[in-house]
Amino acid sequence: MDKINLLKLCVGAETVQDLVDWQANPRARGPDGAPRHVTRMWPKQSDALLNGGSIYWVIKGLILCRQRITRLDEVTRDDGIRCCALVLDPQIHRTAPAPKRPFQGWRYLQPADAPADLTGTKADETPLPPNLQAALADIGVL
């Protein structure tokens, strides 16, 4: 079975640390304590997504990190609308910065198009400011 990923804007976040801080908040966690992101649409390619897929987060116009999706839970909002909770592995993996234009909702991301994880000392370095990362990515330096 193939694997597929999701791509999602991390609205309101300026840095990866903002995402980490948000997911530490009980409001960002499900009843089991795992971080989750609730979306209205259920992914049609759920089997491929649960075959090792991740959600890649776009922060300030750059893909900067990812989290593995561990399961999909059905949740019902207060207004009665059924939604999909993407239950996430708490570990956030920084990725090589990759520019991405704004879009609404989420998109599928093929593994071949996903940026590589940062490894070794690169993963531990303090990231550059988002505007500098975007400028460097635009000219192909990052």
mmCIF file of the C-alpha atoms, coordinates in Angstrom:
data_MODEL
# 
_entry.id   MODEL 
# 
loop_
_atom_site.group_PDB 
_atom_site.id 
_atom_site.type_symbol 
_atom_site.label_atom_id 
_atom_site.label_alt_id 
_atom_site.label_comp_id 
_atom_site.label_asym_id 
_atom_site.label_entity_id 
_atom_site.label_seq_id 
_atom_site.pdbx_PDB_ins_code 
_atom_site.Cartn_x 
_atom_site.Cartn_y 
_atom_site.Cartn_z 
_atom_site.occupancy 
_atom_site.B_iso_or_equiv 
_atom_site.pdbx_formal_charge 
_atom_site.auth_seq_id 
_atom_site.auth_comp_id 
_atom_site.auth_asym_id 
_atom_site.auth_atom_id 
_atom_site.pdbx_PDB_model_num 
ATOM 1   C CA . MET A 1 1   ? 0.000   0.000  0.000  1.00 0.00 ? 1   MET A CA 1 
ATOM 2   C CA . ASP A 1 2   ? 1.258   3.485  -0.838 1.00 0.00 ? 2   ASP A CA 1 
ATOM 3   C CA . LYS A 1 3   ? 1.811   6.272  1.656  1.00 0.00 ? 3   LYS A CA 1 
ATOM 4   C CA . ILE A 1 4   ? 0.552   9.841  1.336  1.00 0.00 ? 4   ILE A CA 1 
ATOM 5   C CA . ASN A 1 5   ? 0.943   12.958 3.464  1.00 0.00 ? 5   ASN A CA 1 
ATOM 6   C CA . LEU A 1 6   ? -1.125  16.047 4.181  1.00 0.00 ? 6   LEU A CA 1 
ATOM 7   C CA . LEU A 1 7   ? -0.059  19.668 3.837  1.00 0.00 ? 7   LEU A CA 1 
ATOM 8   C CA . LYS A 1 8   ? -1.683  22.251 6.142  1.00 0.00 ? 8   LYS A CA 1 
ATOM 9   C CA . LEU A 1 9   ? -1.178  25.920 6.959  1.00 0.00 ? 9   LEU A CA 1 
ATOM 10  C CA . CYS A 1 10  ? -0.316  26.437 10.612 1.00 0.00 ? 10  CYS A CA 1 
ATOM 11  C CA . VAL A 1 11  ? -2.501  29.517 11.045 1.00 0.00 ? 11  VAL A CA 1 
ATOM 12  C CA . GLY A 1 12  ? -1.400  31.917 13.759 1.00 0.00 ? 12  GLY A CA 1 
ATOM 13  C CA . ALA A 1 13  ? 2.059   30.417 14.180 1.00 0.00 ? 13  ALA A CA 1 
ATOM 14  C CA . GLU A 1 14  ? 5.169   32.466 13.488 1.00 0.00 ? 14  GLU A CA 1 
ATOM 15  C CA . THR A 1 15  ? 7.648   29.686 14.340 1.00 0.00 ? 15  THR A CA 1 
ATOM 16  C CA . VAL A 1 16  ? 7.789   25.936 14.929 1.00 0.00 ? 16  VAL A CA 1 
ATOM 17  C CA . GLN A 1 17  ? 8.014   26.734 18.649 1.00 0.00 ? 17  GLN A CA 1 
ATOM 18  C CA . ASP A 1 18  ? 4.567   28.389 18.413 1.00 0.00 ? 18  ASP A CA 1 
ATOM 19  C CA . LEU A 1 19  ? 3.181   25.050 17.164 1.00 0.00 ? 19  LEU A CA 1 
ATOM 20  C CA . VAL A 1 20  ? 4.948   23.203 20.000 1.00 0.00 ? 20  VAL A CA 1 
ATOM 21  C CA . ASP A 1 21  ? 3.517   25.661 22.535 1.00 0.00 ? 21  ASP A CA 1 
ATOM 22  C CA . TRP A 1 22  ? -0.015  25.384 21.103 1.00 0.00 ? 22  TRP A CA 1 
ATOM 23  C CA . GLN A 1 23  ? 0.049   21.596 21.200 1.00 0.00 ? 23  GLN A CA 1 
ATOM 24  C CA . ALA A 1 24  ? 1.104   21.710 24.864 1.00 0.00 ? 24  ALA A CA 1 
ATOM 25  C CA . ASN A 1 25  ? -2.248  23.391 25.567 1.00 0.00 ? 25  ASN A CA 1 
ATOM 26  C CA . PRO A 1 26  ? -5.002  20.980 26.717 1.00 0.00 ? 26  PRO A CA 1 
ATOM 27  C CA . ARG A 1 27  ? -7.370  22.508 24.112 1.00 0.00 ? 27  ARG A CA 1 
ATOM 28  C CA . ALA A 1 28  ? -5.144  21.087 21.345 1.00 0.00 ? 28  ALA A CA 1 
ATOM 29  C CA . ARG A 1 29  ? -5.288  17.562 22.753 1.00 0.00 ? 29  ARG A CA 1 
ATOM 30  C CA . GLY A 1 30  ? -7.861  14.813 22.593 1.00 0.00 ? 30  GLY A CA 1 
ATOM 31  C CA . PRO A 1 31  ? -9.276  12.829 25.510 1.00 0.00 ? 31  PRO A CA 1 
ATOM 32  C CA . ASP A 1 32  ? -6.213  10.522 25.403 1.00 0.00 ? 32  ASP A CA 1 
ATOM 33  C CA . GLY A 1 33  ? -3.825  13.497 25.674 1.00 0.00 ? 33  GLY A CA 1 
ATOM 34  C CA . ALA A 1 34  ? -2.480  13.149 22.122 1.00 0.00 ? 34  ALA A CA 1 
ATOM 35  C CA . PRO A 1 35  ? -2.253  16.309 20.016 1.00 0.00 ? 35  PRO A CA 1 
ATOM 36  C CA . ARG A 1 36  ? -4.839  16.525 17.276 1.00 0.00 ? 36  ARG A CA 1 
ATOM 37  C CA . HIS A 1 37  ? -6.045  18.785 14.545 1.00 0.00 ? 37  HIS A CA 1 
ATOM 38  C CA . VAL A 1 38  ? -9.756  18.784 13.760 1.00 0.00 ? 38  VAL A CA 1 
ATOM 39  C CA . THR A 1 39  ? -10.795 19.291 10.157 1.00 0.00 ? 39  THR A CA 1 
ATOM 40  C CA . ARG A 1 40  ? -14.253 19.250 8.614  1.00 0.00 ? 40  ARG A CA 1 
ATOM 41  C CA . MET A 1 41  ? -13.373 16.938 5.736  1.00 0.00 ? 41  MET A CA 1 
ATOM 42  C CA . TRP A 1 42  ? -12.477 13.264 6.152  1.00 0.00 ? 42  TRP A CA 1 
ATOM 43  C CA . PRO A 1 43  ? -9.473  12.312 3.965  1.00 0.00 ? 43  PRO A CA 1 
ATOM 44  C CA . LYS A 1 44  ? -10.589 10.023 1.138  1.00 0.00 ? 44  LYS A CA 1 
ATOM 45  C CA . GLN A 1 45  ? -7.127  8.458  1.057  1.00 0.00 ? 45  GLN A CA 1 
ATOM 46  C CA . SER A 1 46  ? -7.212  7.553  4.759  1.00 0.00 ? 46  SER A CA 1 
ATOM 47  C CA . ASP A 1 47  ? -5.658  4.090  4.299  1.00 0.00 ? 47  ASP A CA 1 
ATOM 48  C CA . ALA A 1 48  ? -2.598  5.559  2.550  1.00 0.00 ? 48  ALA A CA 1 
ATOM 49  C CA . LEU A 1 49  ? -2.444  8.371  5.105  1.00 0.00 ? 49  LEU A CA 1 
ATOM 50  C CA . LEU A 1 50  ? -2.385  5.892  8.001  1.00 0.00 ? 50  LEU A CA 1 
ATOM 51  C CA . ASN A 1 51  ? 0.369   3.908  6.271  1.00 0.00 ? 51  ASN A CA 1 
ATOM 52  C CA . GLY A 1 52  ? 3.095   6.131  7.745  1.00 0.00 ? 52  GLY A CA 1 
ATOM 53  C CA . GLY A 1 53  ? 1.823   9.496  6.495  1.00 0.00 ? 53  GLY A CA 1 
ATOM 54  C CA . SER A 1 54  ? 2.506   12.827 8.180  1.00 0.00 ? 54  SER A CA 1 
ATOM 55  C CA . ILE A 1 55  ? 1.016   16.279 8.293  1.00 0.00 ? 55  ILE A CA 1 
ATOM 56  C CA . TYR A 1 56  ? 3.492   18.839 6.972  1.00 0.00 ? 56  TYR A CA 1 
ATOM 57  C CA . TRP A 1 57  ? 2.998   22.252 8.561  1.00 0.00 ? 57  TRP A CA 1 
ATOM 58  C CA . VAL A 1 58  ? 3.372   25.458 6.523  1.00 0.00 ? 58  VAL A CA 1 
ATOM 59  C CA . ILE A 1 59  ? 4.483   28.322 8.764  1.00 0.00 ? 59  ILE A CA 1 
ATOM 60  C CA . LYS A 1 60  ? 4.847   31.845 7.316  1.00 0.00 ? 60  LYS A CA 1 
ATOM 61  C CA . GLY A 1 61  ? 4.980   30.530 3.728  1.00 0.00 ? 61  GLY A CA 1 
ATOM 62  C CA . LEU A 1 62  ? 7.445   27.686 4.384  1.00 0.00 ? 62  LEU A CA 1 
ATOM 63  C CA . ILE A 1 63  ? 7.039   23.998 5.124  1.00 0.00 ? 63  ILE A CA 1 
ATOM 64  C CA . LEU A 1 64  ? 9.111   23.810 8.327  1.00 0.00 ? 64  LEU A CA 1 
ATOM 65  C CA . CYS A 1 65  ? 8.067   20.656 10.158 1.00 0.00 ? 65  CYS A CA 1 
ATOM 66  C CA . ARG A 1 66  ? 5.949   17.539 10.159 1.00 0.00 ? 66  ARG A CA 1 
ATOM 67  C CA . GLN A 1 67  ? 4.150   15.192 12.534 1.00 0.00 ? 67  GLN A CA 1 
ATOM 68  C CA . ARG A 1 68  ? 3.208   11.577 11.884 1.00 0.00 ? 68  ARG A CA 1 
ATOM 69  C CA . ILE A 1 69  ? -0.541  10.948 11.789 1.00 0.00 ? 69  ILE A CA 1 
ATOM 70  C CA . THR A 1 70  ? -1.320  8.029  14.093 1.00 0.00 ? 70  THR A CA 1 
ATOM 71  C CA . ARG A 1 71  ? -5.067  7.695  13.562 1.00 0.00 ? 71  ARG A CA 1 
ATOM 72  C CA . LEU A 1 72  ? -8.251  9.441  12.460 1.00 0.00 ? 72  LEU A CA 1 
ATOM 73  C CA . ASP A 1 73  ? -11.069 9.902  14.979 1.00 0.00 ? 73  ASP A CA 1 
ATOM 74  C CA . GLU A 1 74  ? -14.599 11.012 14.251 1.00 0.00 ? 74  GLU A CA 1 
ATOM 75  C CA . VAL A 1 75  ? -15.650 13.944 16.427 1.00 0.00 ? 75  VAL A CA 1 
ATOM 76  C CA . THR A 1 76  ? -18.862 15.933 16.569 1.00 0.00 ? 76  THR A CA 1 
ATOM 77  C CA . ARG A 1 77  ? -18.681 19.694 16.965 1.00 0.00 ? 77  ARG A CA 1 
ATOM 78  C CA . ASP A 1 78  ? -20.980 21.602 19.315 1.00 0.00 ? 78  ASP A CA 1 
ATOM 79  C CA . ASP A 1 79  ? -23.191 22.471 16.313 1.00 0.00 ? 79  ASP A CA 1 
ATOM 80  C CA . GLY A 1 80  ? -23.692 18.760 15.506 1.00 0.00 ? 80  GLY A CA 1 
ATOM 81  C CA . ILE A 1 81  ? -21.423 18.651 12.445 1.00 0.00 ? 81  ILE A CA 1 
ATOM 82  C CA . ARG A 1 82  ? -19.269 15.531 12.239 1.00 0.00 ? 82  ARG A CA 1 
ATOM 83  C CA . CYS A 1 83  ? -15.554 16.164 11.644 1.00 0.00 ? 83  CYS A CA 1 
ATOM 84  C CA . CYS A 1 84  ? -12.268 14.309 11.440 1.00 0.00 ? 84  CYS A CA 1 
ATOM 85  C CA . ALA A 1 85  ? -9.647  14.621 14.168 1.00 0.00 ? 85  ALA A CA 1 
ATOM 86  C CA . LEU A 1 86  ? -6.155  13.970 12.842 1.00 0.00 ? 86  LEU A CA 1 
ATOM 87  C CA . VAL A 1 87  ? -4.465  12.405 15.877 1.00 0.00 ? 87  VAL A CA 1 
ATOM 88  C CA . LEU A 1 88  ? -0.769  13.263 15.792 1.00 0.00 ? 88  LEU A CA 1 
ATOM 89  C CA . ASP A 1 89  ? 2.424   11.842 17.198 1.00 0.00 ? 89  ASP A CA 1 
ATOM 90  C CA . PRO A 1 90  ? 3.600   14.416 19.764 1.00 0.00 ? 90  PRO A CA 1 
ATOM 91  C CA . GLN A 1 91  ? 7.107   14.477 18.244 1.00 0.00 ? 91  GLN A CA 1 
ATOM 92  C CA . ILE A 1 92  ? 7.549   17.330 15.772 1.00 0.00 ? 92  ILE A CA 1 
ATOM 93  C CA . HIS A 1 93  ? 10.258  16.773 13.164 1.00 0.00 ? 93  HIS A CA 1 
ATOM 94  C CA . ARG A 1 94  ? 11.834  19.880 11.651 1.00 0.00 ? 94  ARG A CA 1 
ATOM 95  C CA . THR A 1 95  ? 12.223  19.692 7.880  1.00 0.00 ? 95  THR A CA 1 
ATOM 96  C CA . ALA A 1 96  ? 14.311  21.485 5.320  1.00 0.00 ? 96  ALA A CA 1 
ATOM 97  C CA . PRO A 1 97  ? 12.453  24.752 4.629  1.00 0.00 ? 97  PRO A CA 1 
ATOM 98  C CA . ALA A 1 98  ? 10.399  24.602 1.427  1.00 0.00 ? 98  ALA A CA 1 
ATOM 99  C CA . PRO A 1 99  ? 8.370   27.559 0.124  1.00 0.00 ? 99  PRO A CA 1 
ATOM 100 C CA . LYS A 1 100 ? 4.627   27.067 -0.237 1.00 0.00 ? 100 LYS A CA 1 
ATOM 101 C CA . ARG A 1 101 ? 2.016   29.570 -1.356 1.00 0.00 ? 101 ARG A CA 1 
ATOM 102 C CA . PRO A 1 102 ? -1.134  30.060 0.753  1.00 0.00 ? 102 PRO A CA 1 
ATOM 103 C CA . PHE A 1 103 ? -4.113  27.758 0.203  1.00 0.00 ? 103 PHE A CA 1 
ATOM 104 C CA . GLN A 1 104 ? -7.301  26.874 2.053  1.00 0.00 ? 104 GLN A CA 1 
ATOM 105 C CA . GLY A 1 105 ? -7.927  23.664 3.950  1.00 0.00 ? 105 GLY A CA 1 
ATOM 106 C CA . TRP A 1 106 ? -5.402  20.894 3.504  1.00 0.00 ? 106 TRP A CA 1 
ATOM 107 C CA . ARG A 1 107 ? -3.842  19.255 0.477  1.00 0.00 ? 107 ARG A CA 1 
ATOM 108 C CA . TYR A 1 108 ? -2.354  15.854 -0.204 1.00 0.00 ? 108 TYR A CA 1 
ATOM 109 C CA . LEU A 1 109 ? 1.430   15.794 -0.464 1.00 0.00 ? 109 LEU A CA 1 
ATOM 110 C CA . GLN A 1 110 ? 3.199   12.964 -2.275 1.00 0.00 ? 110 GLN A CA 1 
ATOM 111 C CA . PRO A 1 111 ? 6.241   11.562 -0.431 1.00 0.00 ? 111 PRO A CA 1 
ATOM 112 C CA . ALA A 1 112 ? 8.474   12.471 -3.397 1.00 0.00 ? 112 ALA A CA 1 
ATOM 113 C CA . ASP A 1 113 ? 7.427   16.136 -3.028 1.00 0.00 ? 113 ASP A CA 1 
ATOM 114 C CA . ALA A 1 114 ? 7.918   16.327 0.745  1.00 0.00 ? 114 ALA A CA 1 
ATOM 115 C CA . PRO A 1 115 ? 10.976  18.128 2.130  1.00 0.00 ? 115 PRO A CA 1 
ATOM 116 C CA . ALA A 1 116 ? 13.543  16.003 3.940  1.00 0.00 ? 116 ALA A CA 1 
ATOM 117 C CA . ASP A 1 117 ? 13.768  15.925 7.720  1.00 0.00 ? 117 ASP A CA 1 
ATOM 118 C CA . LEU A 1 118 ? 16.636  17.870 9.231  1.00 0.00 ? 118 LEU A CA 1 
ATOM 119 C CA . THR A 1 119 ? 19.030  15.490 10.932 1.00 0.00 ? 119 THR A CA 1 
ATOM 120 C CA . GLY A 1 120 ? 21.939  15.631 13.331 1.00 0.00 ? 120 GLY A CA 1 
ATOM 121 C CA . THR A 1 121 ? 23.102  19.068 14.393 1.00 0.00 ? 121 THR A CA 1 
ATOM 122 C CA . LYS A 1 122 ? 20.896  20.767 11.789 1.00 0.00 ? 122 LYS A CA 1 
ATOM 123 C CA . ALA A 1 123 ? 17.776  19.655 13.699 1.00 0.00 ? 123 ALA A CA 1 
ATOM 124 C CA . ASP A 1 124 ? 19.156  21.159 16.911 1.00 0.00 ? 124 ASP A CA 1 
ATOM 125 C CA . GLU A 1 125 ? 20.227  24.526 15.457 1.00 0.00 ? 125 GLU A CA 1 
ATOM 126 C CA . THR A 1 126 ? 18.242  27.646 16.235 1.00 0.00 ? 126 THR A CA 1 
ATOM 127 C CA . PRO A 1 127 ? 16.185  28.307 13.100 1.00 0.00 ? 127 PRO A CA 1 
ATOM 128 C CA . LEU A 1 128 ? 16.633  31.477 11.087 1.00 0.00 ? 128 LEU A CA 1 
ATOM 129 C CA . PRO A 1 129 ? 13.856  34.094 11.240 1.00 0.00 ? 129 PRO A CA 1 
ATOM 130 C CA . PRO A 1 130 ? 10.960  33.081 8.944  1.00 0.00 ? 130 PRO A CA 1 
ATOM 131 C CA . ASN A 1 131 ? 11.417  36.024 6.541  1.00 0.00 ? 131 ASN A CA 1 
ATOM 132 C CA . LEU A 1 132 ? 15.110  35.156 6.081  1.00 0.00 ? 132 LEU A CA 1 
ATOM 133 C CA . GLN A 1 133 ? 14.271  31.458 5.591  1.00 0.00 ? 133 GLN A CA 1 
ATOM 134 C CA . ALA A 1 134 ? 11.691  32.430 2.952  1.00 0.00 ? 134 ALA A CA 1 
ATOM 135 C CA . ALA A 1 135 ? 14.149  34.692 1.121  1.00 0.00 ? 135 ALA A CA 1 
ATOM 136 C CA . LEU A 1 136 ? 16.853  32.024 1.100  1.00 0.00 ? 136 LEU A CA 1 
ATOM 137 C CA . ALA A 1 137 ? 14.387  29.344 -0.018 1.00 0.00 ? 137 ALA A CA 1 
ATOM 138 C CA . ASP A 1 138 ? 13.158  31.606 -2.858 1.00 0.00 ? 138 ASP A CA 1 
ATOM 139 C CA . ILE A 1 139 ? 16.674  31.860 -4.277 1.00 0.00 ? 139 ILE A CA 1 
ATOM 140 C CA . GLY A 1 140 ? 17.340  28.145 -3.755 1.00 0.00 ? 140 GLY A CA 1 
ATOM 141 C CA . VAL A 1 141 ? 19.902  28.422 -0.949 1.00 0.00 ? 141 VAL A CA 1 
ATOM 142 C CA . LEU A 1 142 ? 17.879  26.405 1.601  1.00 0.00 ? 142 LEU A CA 1 
# 
